[in-house]
Amino acid sequence: MNNRRDRFAEEIFSPELEAFAFCAMVDAVRKAQGRDDPAAFEAGTPQRAQAEIELIRDTLRMIGIEPDENQRT
């Protein structure tokens, strides 16, 4: 008899679906923390650039990479 854990272990999700789910998770966490959404700012503005940098740093943290403030990561 297959239990629930075995059934999910056999399922394969497309990379696109996994990427979409990850992006949705990052967006949800950022929204819950009150962080700015880059899309809320006009393209080319310093505010949008800063929000994009923060989004990239938050994404790196969620995959286990701690951005160093002294470097460009």
N, C-alpha and C positions, 0 to 999 in steps of 0.2 A: 504494500500500500504506500503510495506516495504521499508524503506530508506536504504542507504548504511551502516549507523552505525549499524542498527539492524541486518543486514545480517552478519557483521563481529563479532558481539557479540555472535552469535550462533555458529560460527566456533570453533572447538576445534583442537588445534595443539598438536602433540605428545610431550612429554617431551624431546625426543631426538632431534626433530626439533627445539624446543625452545632453547635447550642447544647449538646446532650448530649455530643458529643465534646469540646467545649471544657471543659465542667465536669469531665468524666472526666480530662482532661489536668491541669487545675488540682489536682484531688484527688490524682492520682498524684504530681505534683511535690511538693505539700505533705507527703504521707505520706513520700516519700523523704527530705525534709528534717527529718522528725521533728516537724512542726508539729501542733498540736492540731486535732482535728475538732470543730467546734461541737456536733455531734450527741452528742458524748461527755459533754456537760454538761447538767445540768437547765435547762430553760427558765426564764429570769428571773434566773439567777445572774450575778454579775459575771464569773465565769470564762467563761461562755458568751458574754456580751457582748464580752469581750476577744477570744475566739477568732473571733467573727463579724467584728469590726473587722479583725483580721489577715487573714481570708479575703478580705474586700473589698479590702484593700490589695494582697494578692498577686494578685488577679484583675486589678486595675488595672495592676499592673506587667506582667502577661503580655500585656496589649493595648497596652502602650507608654506608659502614663501613670504617671509617678512621683509617688506621693502625697507631698505636702509636710507634714512633721510640724508646721509652724506654722499650717496651715490644717486645715479639717475634711475635706479630700479624702482 
